[in-house]
Amino acid sequence: MKIFNIVWVVLFIIFAGLQYNDPDPYLWIPIYLYCAWFCYLATKKEFYPIGYGVGIVIFSGYAIYKVFDSNGLIDWFKFHHAESLVQTMKAEKPWVEEVREFFGLVICITVLGINWIYAARQDRKSAPLKSTKKR
């Protein structure tokens, strides 16, 4: 799990750095740094399920918005036939940016979710067993 989180710390920091020329870097840099921070803490065996939950809820809400946005995921499938997203951004193809952002959120949600599940399992392993014996 430590290697998983080290890899994601590096990737999320790179993702955040690449947002400098994004139309909304003030939004995406904190999103990616939030995920990097919680992955960093996980490398130190510090798990914060509430932090994971907050991130998952907020990012899921934003991802749902991106699904139904006018240039979002549904629009990309329905009107653009799931055209390739690995191309340059052009003003006449705004759905490329919106769908990429959706998938960025899915990555964040997935990584936070994996850490949340791992933290819950570690918590169960370390919890003392309760006695069912009546006194």
N, CA, C and O atoms as CSV, one atom per row, in Angstrom:
chain,resi,resn,atom,element,x,y,z
A,1,MET,N,N,0.821,-1.194,0.000
A,1,MET,CA,C,0.000,0.000,0.000
A,1,MET,C,C,0.868,1.263,0.000
A,1,MET,O,O,0.472,2.301,-0.530
A,2,LYS,N,N,2.039,1.158,0.594
A,2,LYS,CA,C,2.925,2.312,0.643
A,2,LYS,C,C,3.373,2.710,-0.762
A,2,LYS,O,O,3.382,3.895,-1.095
A,3,ILE,N,N,3.739,1.745,-1.574
A,3,ILE,CA,C,4.181,2.041,-2.948
A,3,ILE,C,C,3.025,2.647,-3.747
A,3,ILE,O,O,3.222,3.602,-4.498
A,4,PHE,N,N,1.839,2.101,-3.588
A,4,PHE,CA,C,0.645,2.642,-4.250
A,4,PHE,C,C,0.519,4.128,-3.941
A,4,PHE,O,O,0.330,4.935,-4.851
A,5,ASN,N,N,0.620,4.492,-2.680
A,5,ASN,CA,C,0.443,5.884,-2.284
A,5,ASN,C,C,1.607,6.772,-2.700
A,5,ASN,O,O,1.395,7.938,-3.033
A,6,ILE,N,N,2.825,6.253,-2.690
A,6,ILE,CA,C,3.963,7.041,-3.170
A,6,ILE,C,C,3.772,7.385,-4.637
A,6,ILE,O,O,3.987,8.523,-5.053
A,7,VAL,N,N,3.367,6.395,-5.413
A,7,VAL,CA,C,3.121,6.632,-6.850
A,7,VAL,C,C,2.056,7.707,-7.029
A,7,VAL,O,O,2.215,8.604,-7.858
A,8,TRP,N,N,0.969,7.625,-6.258
A,8,TRP,CA,C,-0.114,8.600,-6.413
A,8,TRP,C,C,0.257,9.979,-5.880
A,8,TRP,O,O,-0.223,10.987,-6.400
A,9,VAL,N,N,1.097,10.042,-4.860
A,9,VAL,CA,C,1.576,11.360,-4.416
A,9,VAL,C,C,2.298,12.044,-5.572
A,9,VAL,O,O,2.024,13.202,-5.889
A,10,VAL,N,N,3.215,11.322,-6.193
A,10,VAL,CA,C,3.979,11.884,-7.310
A,10,VAL,C,C,3.053,12.270,-8.463
A,10,VAL,O,O,3.166,13.367,-9.010
A,11,LEU,N,N,2.145,11.377,-8.830
A,11,LEU,CA,C,1.241,11.663,-9.947
A,11,LEU,C,C,0.330,12.856,-9.653
A,11,LEU,O,O,0.144,13.713,-10.517
A,12,PHE,N,N,-0.234,12.922,-8.457
A,12,PHE,CA,C,-1.120,14.035,-8.128
A,12,PHE,C,C,-0.367,15.366,-8.104
A,12,PHE,O,O,-0.921,16.394,-8.495
A,13,ILE,N,N,0.878,15.358,-7.653
A,13,ILE,CA,C,1.670,16.590,-7.690
A,13,ILE,C,C,1.952,16.993,-9.136
A,13,ILE,O,O,1.895,18.175,-9.474
A,14,ILE,N,N,2.253,16.022,-9.980
A,14,ILE,CA,C,2.447,16.317,-11.410
A,14,ILE,C,C,1.152,16.852,-12.016
A,14,ILE,O,O,1.167,17.844,-12.745
A,15,PHE,N,N,0.025,16.190,-11.712
A,15,PHE,CA,C,-1.273,16.658,-12.217
A,15,PHE,C,C,-1.526,18.100,-11.792
A,15,PHE,O,O,-1.968,18.922,-12.595
A,16,ALA,N,N,-1.243,18.405,-10.519
A,16,ALA,CA,C,-1.462,19.765,-10.015
A,16,ALA,C,C,-0.564,20.755,-10.760
A,16,ALA,O,O,-1.004,21.846,-11.125
A,17,GLY,N,N,0.674,20.377,-10.980
A,17,GLY,CA,C,1.604,21.256,-11.691
A,17,GLY,C,C,1.195,21.524,-13.125
A,17,GLY,O,O,1.453,22.601,-13.662
A,18,LEU,N,N,0.562,20.550,-13.741
A,18,LEU,CA,C,0.137,20.721,-15.135
A,18,LEU,C,C,-1.097,21.613,-15.269
A,18,LEU,O,O,-1.509,21.937,-16.383
A,19,GLN,N,N,-1.684,22.008,-14.148
A,19,GLN,CA,C,-2.896,22.824,-14.191
A,19,GLN,C,C,-2.612,24.319,-14.314
A,19,GLN,O,O,-3.545,25.120,-14.364
A,20,TYR,N,N,-1.336,24.705,-14.364
A,20,TYR,CA,C,-1.008,26.133,-14.396
A,20,TYR,C,C,-1.626,26.851,-15.585
A,20,TYR,O,O,-1.923,28.042,-15.484
A,21,ASN,N,N,-1.828,26.169,-16.707
A,21,ASN,CA,C,-2.424,26.823,-17.877
A,21,ASN,C,C,-3.867,26.387,-18.119
A,21,ASN,O,O,-4.423,26.615,-19.194
A,22,ASP,N,N,-4.457,25.766,-17.124
A,22,ASP,CA,C,-5.846,25.332,-17.217
A,22,ASP,C,C,-6.766,26.547,-17.083
A,22,ASP,O,O,-6.394,27.529,-16.441
A,23,PRO,N,N,-7.957,26.496,-17.678
A,23,PRO,CA,C,-8.888,27.630,-17.514
A,23,PRO,C,C,-9.294,27.881,-16.060
A,23,PRO,O,O,-9.673,28.998,-15.708
A,24,ASP,N,N,-9.217,26.855,-15.219
A,24,ASP,CA,C,-9.593,27.024,-13.814
A,24,ASP,C,C,-8.584,26.347,-12.871
A,24,ASP,O,O,-8.923,25.398,-12.165
A,25,PRO,N,N,-7.340,26.850,-12.872
A,25,PRO,CA,C,-6.319,26.226,-12.022
A,25,PRO,C,C,-6.612,26.385,-10.532
A,25,PRO,O,O,-6.205,25.545,-9.729
A,26,TYR,N,N,-7.316,27.455,-10.154
A,26,TYR,CA,C,-7.673,27.700,-8.760
A,26,TYR,C,C,-8.549,26.584,-8.194
A,26,TYR,O,O,-8.656,26.437,-6.976
A,27,LEU,N,N,-9.168,25.807,-9.060
A,27,LEU,CA,C,-10.015,24.698,-8.642
A,27,LEU,C,C,-9.246,23.386,-8.680
A,27,LEU,O,O,-9.313,22.599,-7.735
A,28,TRP,N,N,-8.517,23.145,-9.765
A,28,TRP,CA,C,-7.903,21.843,-9.981
A,28,TRP,C,C,-6.605,21.633,-9.216
A,28,TRP,O,O,-6.304,20.509,-8.816
A,29,ILE,N,N,-5.836,22.685,-9.007
A,29,ILE,CA,C,-4.613,22.515,-8.213
A,29,ILE,C,C,-4.961,22.071,-6.797
A,29,ILE,O,O,-4.360,21.114,-6.307
A,30,PRO,N,N,-5.906,22.723,-6.116
A,30,PRO,CA,C,-6.272,22.228,-4.772
A,30,PRO,C,C,-6.872,20.816,-4.772
A,30,PRO,O,O,-6.633,20.046,-3.842
A,31,ILE,N,N,-7.640,20.474,-5.794
A,31,ILE,CA,C,-8.216,19.122,-5.852
A,31,ILE,C,C,-7.108,18.080,-5.875
A,31,ILE,O,O,-7.126,17.127,-5.096
A,32,TYR,N,N,-6.145,18.264,-6.768
A,32,TYR,CA,C,-5.069,17.282,-6.878
A,32,TYR,C,C,-4.145,17.306,-5.668
A,32,TYR,O,O,-3.658,16.257,-5.247
A,33,LEU,N,N,-3.894,18.489,-5.097
A,33,LEU,CA,C,-3.042,18.554,-3.906
A,33,LEU,C,C,-3.737,17.949,-2.685
A,33,LEU,O,O,-3.076,17.390,-1.809
A,34,TYR,N,N,-5.051,18.056,-2.623
A,34,TYR,CA,C,-5.824,17.410,-1.556
A,34,TYR,C,C,-5.569,15.900,-1.598
A,34,TYR,O,O,-5.270,15.282,-0.576
A,35,CYS,N,N,-5.689,15.329,-2.770
A,35,CYS,CA,C,-5.478,13.887,-2.917
A,35,CYS,C,C,-4.022,13.518,-2.635
A,35,CYS,O,O,-3.752,12.501,-1.997
A,36,ALA,N,N,-3.085,14.341,-3.109
A,36,ALA,CA,C,-1.668,14.078,-2.857
A,36,ALA,C,C,-1.379,14.084,-1.364
A,36,ALA,O,O,-0.625,13.246,-0.870
A,37,TRP,N,N,-1.984,15.035,-0.638
A,37,TRP,CA,C,-1.752,15.141,0.797
A,37,TRP,C,C,-2.232,13.883,1.536
A,37,TRP,O,O,-1.522,13.357,2.393
A,38,PHE,N,N,-3.417,13.414,1.206
A,38,PHE,CA,C,-3.931,12.236,1.900
A,38,PHE,C,C,-3.170,10.972,1.510
A,38,PHE,O,O,-3.040,10.056,2.323
A,39,CYS,N,N,-2.671,10.911,0.291
A,39,CYS,CA,C,-1.819,9.779,-0.095
A,39,CYS,C,C,-0.481,9.854,0.643
A,39,CYS,O,O,0.056,8.832,1.072
A,40,TYR,N,N,0.048,11.058,0.786
A,40,TYR,CA,C,1.297,11.237,1.539
A,40,TYR,C,C,1.115,10.771,2.984
A,40,TYR,O,O,1.954,10.042,3.513
A,41,LEU,N,N,0.035,11.185,3.612
A,41,LEU,CA,C,-0.235,10.758,4.983
A,41,LEU,C,C,-0.358,9.241,5.076
A,41,LEU,O,O,0.088,8.638,6.052
A,42,ALA,N,N,-0.958,8.630,4.067
A,42,ALA,CA,C,-1.109,7.168,4.061
A,42,ALA,C,C,0.251,6.475,3.969
A,42,ALA,O,O,0.421,5.379,4.503
A,43,THR,N,N,1.227,7.108,3.290
A,43,THR,CA,C,2.565,6.504,3.236
A,43,THR,C,C,3.201,6.466,4.621
A,43,THR,O,O,4.076,5.642,4.888
A,44,LYS,N,N,2.756,7.362,5.497
A,44,LYS,CA,C,3.256,7.403,6.869
A,44,LYS,C,C,2.356,6.596,7.817
A,44,LYS,O,O,2.486,6.677,9.039
A,45,LYS,N,N,1.451,5.825,7.228
A,45,LYS,CA,C,0.489,4.999,7.973
A,45,LYS,C,C,-0.449,5.841,8.827
A,45,LYS,O,O,-0.864,5.427,9.910
A,46,GLU,N,N,-0.774,7.019,8.330
A,46,GLU,CA,C,-1.763,7.882,8.968
A,46,GLU,C,C,-2.968,7.927,8.042
A,46,GLU,O,O,-2.889,8.425,6.919
A,47,PHE,N,N,-4.070,7.404,8.525
A,47,PHE,CA,C,-5.276,7.321,7.704
A,47,PHE,C,C,-6.377,8.190,8.315
A,47,PHE,O,O,-6.600,8.172,9.525
A,48,TYR,N,N,-7.046,8.936,7.468
A,48,TYR,CA,C,-8.091,9.853,7.914
A,48,TYR,C,C,-9.375,9.600,7.131
A,48,TYR,O,O,-9.644,10.275,6.137
A,49,PRO,N,N,-10.166,8.629,7.579
A,49,PRO,CA,C,-11.394,8.282,6.864
A,49,PRO,C,C,-12.340,9.458,6.653
A,49,PRO,O,O,-13.012,9.525,5.624
A,50,ILE,N,N,-12.405,10.384,7.602
A,50,ILE,CA,C,-13.283,11.544,7.419
A,50,ILE,C,C,-12.783,12.396,6.253
A,50,ILE,O,O,-13.582,12.878,5.450
A,51,GLY,N,N,-11.474,12.582,6.156
A,51,GLY,CA,C,-10.900,13.326,5.030
A,51,GLY,C,C,-11.174,12.652,3.703
A,51,GLY,O,O,-11.468,13.316,2.710
A,52,TYR,N,N,-11.077,11.320,3.686
A,52,TYR,CA,C,-11.391,10.580,2.460
A,52,TYR,C,C,-12.858,10.771,2.105
A,52,TYR,O,O,-13.208,11.028,0.954
A,53,GLY,N,N,-13.708,10.640,3.121
A,53,GLY,CA,C,-15.150,10.769,2.888
A,53,GLY,C,C,-15.531,12.145,2.373
A,53,GLY,O,O,-16.332,12.261,1.445
A,54,VAL,N,N,-14.965,13.191,2.966
A,54,VAL,CA,C,-15.262,14.554,2.513
A,54,VAL,C,C,-14.844,14.727,1.057
A,54,VAL,O,O,-15.601,15.255,0.243
A,55,GLY,N,N,-13.641,14.281,0.741
A,55,GLY,CA,C,-13.164,14.379,-0.646
A,55,GLY,C,C,-14.045,13.601,-1.607
A,55,GLY,O,O,-14.404,14.100,-2.673
A,56,ILE,N,N,-14.388,12.390,-1.231
A,56,ILE,CA,C,-15.220,11.547,-2.101
A,56,ILE,C,C,-16.585,12.187,-2.335
A,56,ILE,O,O,-17.078,12.192,-3.462
A,57,VAL,N,N,-17.194,12.721,-1.292
A,57,VAL,CA,C,-18.517,13.340,-1.438
A,57,VAL,C,C,-18.445,14.579,-2.340
A,57,VAL,O,O,-19.242,14.729,-3.266
A,58,ILE,N,N,-17.491,15.452,-2.063
A,58,ILE,CA,C,-17.373,16.683,-2.857
A,58,ILE,C,C,-17.013,16.366,-4.305
A,58,ILE,O,O,-17.623,16.902,-5.230
A,59,PHE,N,N,-16.026,15.500,-4.501
A,59,PHE,CA,C,-15.602,15.172,-5.866
A,59,PHE,C,C,-16.692,14.407,-6.617
A,59,PHE,O,O,-16.841,14.571,-7.828
A,60,SER,N,N,-17.448,13.577,-5.909
A,60,SER,CA,C,-18.557,12.863,-6.561
A,60,SER,C,C,-19.641,13.833,-7.008
A,60,SER,O,O,-20.185,13.706,-8.105
A,61,GLY,N,N,-19.951,14.797,-6.159
A,61,GLY,CA,C,-20.933,15.816,-6.544
A,61,GLY,C,C,-20.489,16.583,-7.773
A,61,GLY,O,O,-21.289,16.844,-8.672
A,62,TYR,N,N,-19.215,16.944,-7.815
A,62,TYR,CA,C,-18.690,17.674,-8.964
A,62,TYR,C,C,-18.665,16.780,-10.206
A,62,TYR,O,O,-18.926,17.249,-11.314
A,63,ALA,N,N,-18.352,15.492,-10.021
A,63,ALA,CA,C,-18.340,14.552,-11.150
A,63,ALA,C,C,-19.748,14.385,-11.720
A,63,ALA,O,O,-19.921,14.315,-12.936
A,64,ILE,N,N,-20.748,14.322,-10.850
A,64,ILE,CA,C,-22.136,14.215,-11.323
A,64,ILE,C,C,-22.497,15.454,-12.128
A,64,ILE,O,O,-23.148,15.358,-13.168
A,65,TYR,N,N,-22.076,16.612,-11.649
A,65,TYR,CA,C,-22.301,17.851,-12.406
A,65,TYR,C,C,-21.661,17.743,-13.794
A,65,TYR,O,O,-22.266,18.141,-14.789
A,66,LYS,N,N,-20.432,17.203,-13.859
A,66,LYS,CA,C,-19.722,17.067,-15.137
A,66,LYS,C,C,-20.424,16.076,-16.077
A,66,LYS,O,O,-20.316,16.201,-17.297
A,67,VAL,N,N,-21.126,15.118,-15.529
A,67,VAL,CA,C,-21.867,14.170,-16.369
A,67,VAL,C,C,-22.979,14.893,-17.115
A,67,VAL,O,O,-23.183,14.672,-18.309
A,68,PHE,N,N,-23.695,15.755,-16.406
A,68,PHE,CA,C,-24.880,16.386,-16.981
A,68,PHE,C,C,-24.628,17.792,-17.514
A,68,PHE,O,O,-25.552,18.421,-18.029
A,69,ASP,N,N,-23.416,18.294,-17.405
A,69,ASP,CA,C,-23.064,19.617,-17.919
A,69,ASP,C,C,-23.325,19.664,-19.425
A,69,ASP,O,O,-23.325,18.629,-20.091
A,70,SER,N,N,-23.547,20.863,-19.957
A,70,SER,CA,C,-23.875,20.992,-21.384
A,70,SER,C,C,-22.768,20.466,-22.289
A,70,SER,O,O,-23.052,20.048,-23.411
A,71,ASN,N,N,-21.526,20.474,-21.843
A,71,ASN,CA,C,-20.426,19.889,-22.620
A,71,ASN,C,C,-19.820,18.701,-21.889
A,71,ASN,O,O,-18.646,18.384,-22.083
A,72,GLY,N,N,-20.602,18.051,-21.062
A,72,GLY,CA,C,-20.111,16.980,-20.209
A,72,GLY,C,C,-20.117,15.612,-20.850
A,72,GLY,O,O,-20.137,15.461,-22.071
A,73,LEU,N,N,-20.100,14.625,-19.981
A,73,LEU,CA,C,-19.960,13.232,-20.395
A,73,LEU,C,C,-21.085,12.765,-21.311
A,73,LEU,O,O,-20.822,12.129,-22.331
A,74,ILE,N,N,-22.328,13.069,-20.967
A,74,ILE,CA,C,-23.458,12.637,-21.801
A,74,ILE,C,C,-23.375,13.284,-23.181
A,74,ILE,O,O,-23.592,12.628,-24.201
A,75,ASP,N,N,-23.064,14.563,-23.199
A,75,ASP,CA,C,-22.909,15.287,-24.469
A,75,ASP,C,C,-21.810,14.653,-25.318
A,75,ASP,O,O,-21.969,14.496,-26.529
A,76,TRP,N,N,-20.702,14.291,-24.685
A,76,TRP,CA,C,-19.573,13.669,-25.382
A,76,TRP,C,C,-19.987,12.337,-26.024
A,76,TRP,O,O,-19.632,12.065,-27.171
A,77,PHE,N,N,-20.730,11.515,-25.291
A,77,PHE,CA,C,-21.197,10.241,-25.841
A,77,PHE,C,C,-22.255,10.444,-26.918
A,77,PHE,O,O,-22.186,9.857,-27.998
A,78,LYS,N,N,-23.226,11.277,-26.604
A,78,LYS,CA,C,-24.402,11.413,-27.458
A,78,LYS,C,C,-24.116,12.157,-28.765
A,78,LYS,O,O,-24.533,11.712,-29.834
A,79,PHE,N,N,-23.418,13.266,-28.685
A,79,PHE,CA,C,-23.246,14.111,-29.864
A,79,PHE,C,C,-21.862,14.025,-30.503
A,79,PHE,O,O,-21.688,14.410,-31.659
A,80,HIS,N,N,-20.894,13.529,-29.769
A,80,HIS,CA,C,-19.528,13.491,-30.302
A,80,HIS,C,C,-18.997,12.072,-30.408
A,80,HIS,O,O,-17.818,11.857,-30.689
A,81,HIS,N,N,-19.872,11.112,-30.183
A,81,HIS,CA,C,-19.588,9.693,-30.388
A,81,HIS,C,C,-18.313,9.240,-29.687
A,81,HIS,O,O,-17.521,8.481,-30.245
A,82,ALA,N,N,-18.125,9.719,-28.446
A,82,ALA,CA,C,-16.972,9.358,-27.619
A,82,ALA,C,C,-15.658,9.576,-28.371
A,82,ALA,O,O,-14.753,8.742,-28.336
A,83,GLU,N,N,-15.583,10.704,-29.040
A,83,GLU,CA,C,-14.381,11.079,-29.787
A,83,GLU,C,C,-13.162,11.084,-28.869
A,83,GLU,O,O,-13.290,11.312,-27.666
A,84,SER,N,N,-12.001,10.839,-29.424
A,84,SER,CA,C,-10.766,10.762,-28.651
A,84,SER,C,C,-10.543,12.013,-27.800
A,84,SER,O,O,-10.779,13.138,-28.241
A,85,LEU,N,N,-10.088,11.787,-26.581
A,85,LEU,CA,C,-9.805,12.893,-25.667
A,85,LEU,C,C,-8.327,13.238,-25.624
A,85,LEU,O,O,-7.929,14.210,-24.982
A,86,VAL,N,N,-7.517,12.446,-26.305
A,86,VAL,CA,C,-6.068,12.679,-26.318
A,86,VAL,C,C,-5.690,13.487,-27.553
A,86,VAL,O,O,-5.005,13.011,-28.457
A,87,GLN,N,N,-6.150,14.688,-27.552
A,87,GLN,CA,C,-5.876,15.618,-28.634
A,87,GLN,C,C,-5.722,16.998,-28.020
A,87,GLN,O,O,-5.978,17.185,-26.831
A,88,THR,N,N,-5.310,17.955,-28.818
A,88,THR,CA,C,-5.145,19.300,-28.280
A,88,THR,C,C,-6.505,19.918,-28.013
A,88,THR,O,O,-7.497,19.601,-28.668
A,89,MET,N,N,-6.520,20.802,-27.041
A,89,MET,CA,C,-7.748,21.528,-26.721
A,89,MET,C,C,-7.976,22.608,-27.765
A,89,MET,O,O,-7.060,23.356,-28.109
A,90,LYS,N,N,-9.175,22.684,-28.255
A,90,LYS,CA,C,-9.546,23.738,-29.202
A,90,LYS,C,C,-10.860,24.343,-28.724
A,90,LYS,O,O,-11.680,23.673,-28.095
A,91,ALA,N,N,-11.041,25.605,-29.033
A,91,ALA,CA,C,-12.265,26.290,-28.612
A,91,ALA,C,C,-13.508,25.635,-29.194
A,91,ALA,O,O,-14.576,25.681,-28.583
A,92,GLU,N,N,-13.381,25.025,-30.367
A,92,GLU,CA,C,-14.554,24.396,-30.968
A,92,GLU,C,C,-14.833,22.994,-30.410
A,92,GLU,O,O,-15.797,22.348,-30.821
A,93,LYS,N,N,-13.999,22.522,-29.479
A,93,LYS,CA,C,-14.211,21.215,-28.856
A,93,LYS,C,C,-14.139,21.339,-27.325
A,93,LYS,O,O,-13.259,20.746,-26.701
A,94,PRO,N,N,-15.049,22.097,-26.723
A,94,PRO,CA,C,-14.981,22.304,-25.265
A,94,PRO,C,C,-15.282,21.046,-24.457
A,94,PRO,O,O,-14.923,20.979,-23.281
A,95,TRP,N,N,-15.916,20.070,-25.040
A,95,TRP,CA,C,-16.246,18.846,-24.312
A,95,TRP,C,C,-14.994,18.068,-23.936
A,95,TRP,O,O,-15.016,17.299,-22.975
A,96,VAL,N,N,-13.911,18.250,-24.670
A,96,VAL,CA,C,-12.671,17.533,-24.361
A,96,VAL,C,C,-12.215,17.888,-22.941
A,96,VAL,O,O,-11.910,16.997,-22.149
A,97,GLU,N,N,-12.170,19.169,-22.621
A,97,GLU,CA,C,-11.761,19.618,-21.284
A,97,GLU,C,C,-12.724,19.125,-20.215
A,97,GLU,O,O,-12.292,18.658,-19.161
A,98,GLU,N,N,-14.012,19.222,-20.472
A,98,GLU,CA,C,-15.007,18.820,-19.475
A,98,GLU,C,C,-14.934,17.326,-19.169
A,98,GLU,O,O,-15.022,16.921,-18.010
A,99,VAL,N,N,-14.774,16.518,-20.197
A,99,VAL,CA,C,-14.727,15.065,-19.991
A,99,VAL,C,C,-13.412,14.664,-19.338
A,99,VAL,O,O,-13.390,13.755,-18.508
A,100,ARG,N,N,-12.315,15.327,-19.699
A,100,ARG,CA,C,-11.045,15.060,-19.026
A,100,ARG,C,C,-11.164,15.377,-17.533
A,100,ARG,O,O,-10.664,14.631,-16.691
A,101,GLU,N,N,-11.822,16.477,-17.218
A,101,GLU,CA,C,-12.013,16.835,-15.814
A,101,GLU,C,C,-12.843,15.781,-15.092
A,101,GLU,O,O,-12.558,15.444,-13.943
A,102,PHE,N,N,-13.867,15.259,-15.761
A,102,PHE,CA,C,-14.678,14.197,-15.168
A,102,PHE,C,C,-13.794,12.999,-14.812
A,102,PHE,O,O,-13.880,12.470,-13.704
A,103,PHE,N,N,-12.952,12.578,-15.747
A,103,PHE,CA,C,-12.099,11.417,-15.490
A,103,PHE,C,C,-11.037,11.721,-14.428
A,103,PHE,O,O,-10.630,10.817,-13.698
A,104,GLY,N,N,-10.586,12.960,-14.328
A,104,GLY,CA,C,-9.689,13.349,-13.247
A,104,GLY,C,C,-10.354,13.175,-11.891
A,104,GLY,O,O,-9.733,12.713,-10.935
A,105,LEU,N,N,-11.628,13.552,-11.822
A,105,LEU,CA,C,-12.389,13.375,-10.585
A,105,LEU,C,C,-12.575,11.896,-10.261
A,105,LEU,O,O,-12.502,11.496,-9.099
A,106,VAL,N,N,-12.814,11.095,-11.278
A,106,VAL,CA,C,-12.976,9.650,-11.063
A,106,VAL,C,C,-11.686,9.059,-10.491
A,106,VAL,O,O,-11.733,8.200,-9.610
A,107,ILE,N,N,-10.542,9.513,-10.987
A,107,ILE,CA,C,-9.262,9.040,-10.459
A,107,ILE,C,C,-9.133,9.428,-8.986
A,107,ILE,O,O,-8.762,8.600,-8.154
A,108,CYS,N,N,-9.437,10.674,-8.668
A,108,CYS,CA,C,-9.358,11.139,-7.272
A,108,CYS,C,C,-10.271,10.325,-6.369
A,108,CYS,O,O,-9.855,9.881,-5.299
A,109,ILE,N,N,-11.500,10.131,-6.791
A,109,ILE,CA,C,-12.476,9.371,-6.006
A,109,ILE,C,C,-11.989,7.942,-5.789
A,109,ILE,O,O,-12.097,7.405,-4.687
A,110,THR,N,N,-11.459,7.333,-6.833
A,110,THR,CA,C,-10.995,5.947,-6.743
A,110,THR,C,C,-9.838,5.804,-5.765
A,110,THR,O,O,-9.842,4.906,-4.923
A,111,VAL,N,N,-8.847,6.685,-5.871
A,111,VAL,CA,C,-7.682,6.591,-4.986
A,111,VAL,C,C,-8.079,6.856,-3.539
A,111,VAL,O,O,-7.652,6.134,-2.639
A,112,LEU,N,N,-8.889,7.878,-3.309
A,112,LEU,CA,C,-9.353,8.139,-1.943
A,112,LEU,C,C,-10.186,6.969,-1.423
A,112,LEU,O,O,-10.082,6.605,-0.252
A,113,GLY,N,N,-11.008,6.384,-2.287
A,113,GLY,CA,C,-11.830,5.241,-1.897
A,113,GLY,C,C,-10.992,4.027,-1.524
A,113,GLY,O,O,-11.297,3.335,-0.552
A,114,ILE,N,N,-9.948,3.767,-2.283
A,114,ILE,CA,C,-9.062,2.636,-1.967
A,114,ILE,C,C,-8.405,2.851,-0.608
A,114,ILE,O,O,-8.316,1.925,0.197
A,115,ASN,N,N,-7.947,4.071,-0.357
A,115,ASN,CA,C,-7.340,4.356,0.946
A,115,ASN,C,C,-8.351,4.253,2.078
A,115,ASN,O,O,-8.021,3.799,3.173
A,116,TRP,N,N,-9.574,4.672,1.816
A,116,TRP,CA,C,-10.627,4.601,2.831
A,116,TRP,C,C,-10.917,3.142,3.189
A,116,TRP,O,O,-11.030,2.799,4.366
A,117,ILE,N,N,-11.037,2.296,2.184
A,117,ILE,CA,C,-11.281,0.870,2.407
A,117,ILE,C,C,-10.111,0.247,3.169
A,117,ILE,O,O,-10.311,-0.518,4.114
A,118,TYR,N,N,-8.898,0.579,2.753
A,118,TYR,CA,C,-7.717,0.050,3.424
A,118,TYR,C,C,-7.686,0.493,4.891
A,118,TYR,O,O,-7.395,-0.306,5.781
A,119,ALA,N,N,-7.988,1.765,5.133
A,119,ALA,CA,C,-8.007,2.294,6.504
A,119,ALA,C,C,-9.051,1.566,7.344
A,119,ALA,O,O,-8.795,1.244,8.504
A,120,ALA,N,N,-10.210,1.309,6.777
A,120,ALA,CA,C,-11.266,0.604,7.511
A,120,ALA,C,C,-10.828,-0.819,7.855
A,120,ALA,O,O,-11.107,-1.310,8.949
A,121,ARG,N,N,-10.156,-1.467,6.937
A,121,ARG,CA,C,-9.673,-2.830,7.209
A,121,ARG,C,C,-8.602,-2.825,8.283
A,121,ARG,O,O,-8.589,-3.697,9.151
A,122,GLN,N,N,-7.702,-1.848,8.233
A,122,GLN,CA,C,-6.659,-1.745,9.252
A,122,GLN,C,C,-7.283,-1.473,10.612
A,122,GLN,O,O,-6.834,-2.002,11.628
A,123,ASP,N,N,-8.317,-0.645,10.624
A,123,ASP,CA,C,-9.000,-0.310,11.878
A,123,ASP,C,C,-9.657,-1.549,12.483
A,123,ASP,O,O,-9.615,-1.755,13.696
A,124,ARG,N,N,-10.263,-2.372,11.626
A,124,ARG,CA,C,-10.904,-3.605,12.117
A,124,ARG,C,C,-9.873,-4.581,12.659
A,124,ARG,O,O,-10.119,-5.264,13.653
A,125,LYS,N,N,-8.705,-4.646,11.998
A,125,LYS,CA,C,-7.660,-5.565,12.453
A,125,LYS,C,C,-7.088,-5.151,13.804
A,125,LYS,O,O,-6.731,-5.997,14.623
A,126,SER,N,N,-7.007,-3.851,14.026
A,126,SER,CA,C,-6.387,-3.376,15.256
A,126,SER,C,C,-7.381,-3.240,16.414
A,126,SER,O,O,-6.974,-3.068,17.563
A,127,ALA,N,N,-8.669,-3.317,16.119
A,127,ALA,CA,C,-9.690,-3.193,17.177
A,127,ALA,C,C,-9.665,-4.444,18.056
A,127,ALA,O,O,-9.596,-5.561,17.544
A,128,PRO,N,N,-9.719,-4.263,19.359
A,128,PRO,CA,C,-9.735,-5.439,20.245
A,128,PRO,C,C,-11.052,-6.201,20.076
A,128,PRO,O,O,-12.113,-5.614,19.864
A,129,LEU,N,N,-10.948,-7.501,20.175
A,129,LEU,CA,C,-12.143,-8.329,20.061
A,129,LEU,C,C,-12.980,-8.184,21.327
A,129,LEU,O,O,-12.450,-8.203,22.438
A,130,LYS,N,N,-14.272,-8.042,21.153
A,130,LYS,CA,C,-15.175,-7.917,22.289
A,130,LYS,C,C,-15.595,-9.305,22.736
A,130,LYS,O,O,-15.836,-10.199,21.926
A,131,SER,N,N,-15.671,-9.452,24.015
A,131,SER,CA,C,-16.077,-10.730,24.574
A,131,SER,C,C,-17.593,-10.845,24.522
A,131,SER,O,O,-18.307,-9.907,24.876
A,132,THR,N,N,-18.072,-11.981,24.087
A,132,THR,CA,C,-19.519,-12.220,24.051
A,132,THR,C,C,-19.956,-12.995,25.284
A,132,THR,O,O,-21.137,-13.306,25.439
A,133,LYS,N,N,-19.026,-13.301,26.145
A,133,LYS,CA,C,-19.324,-14.069,27.343
A,133,LYS,C,C,-20.099,-13.209,28.342
A,133,LYS,O,O,-19.709,-12.079,28.635
A,134,LYS,N,N,-21.218,-13.765,28.871
A,134,LYS,CA,C,-22.018,-13.050,29.870
A,134,LYS,C,C,-21.384,-13.224,31.242
A,134,LYS,O,O,-20.833,-14.274,31.573
A,135,ARG,N,N,-21.480,-12.184,32.006
A,135,ARG,CA,C,-20.898,-12.234,33.356
A,135,ARG,C,C,-21.968,-12.324,34.387
A,135,ARG,O,O,-21.673,-12.375,35.581
